[in-house]
Amino acid sequence: MTNPVLWLGLSLLLLAVGLVALVCVCVPTLMGLARAARSAEKLFDTLDRELPRTLEAMRSTGADLSDLADDMTDGVSSARNIVKQVDRGLSDVRQQAHQAQRTSRSVAVGFRAAWRVLTKPSSRRKSRRPPVKPTPYSPSAPSQQTAKIYPIPPQSPPKPTPDDPSSDQ
């Protein structure tokens, strides 16, 4: 087997078989690659037609979301201002209610005091005035007589009762 022509022929035969096997494997692969290229071309055409509209819709959606966020911010600040106004109104109402309560208490105490004064016995209610003393030697007096002066009995002050408004002080 030292014949070189035989080895050359055998080598050429193996090379031809290898090339045929390579072509048999490459042809379906190249056909699949061509199909994939056509599919990619169709996809790129579709994207070229649809992508600008989609991008424009996304831009408008982003602008709408930005406007909505601004409106929400305005609404929240408006609600915050309303809550502050309501809080101020409630504190004003509390102050007015406290003032009305104090005023109504004062009026009630005044009415009670007036009622007690009006319902006291008449002897305590009248105040006695001392009689007018004419001066004995006044030029306006027609005669030299002096008027009789009757002494006023001393009165003891009334005892305060527990619910007397003057004892509250």
URBEL-V687768 format. One record per helix or strand of 2 or more residues. SS is the DSSP state (H for helix, E for strand). FROM is the first residue (numbers start at 0). LEN is the number of residues. Records with the same first field share a line. If there is no record, write none. Layout:
# URBEL-V687768
SS->FROM-LEN ; FROM-LEN
This chain:
# URBEL-V687768
H->3-116 ; 121-4 ; 164-4
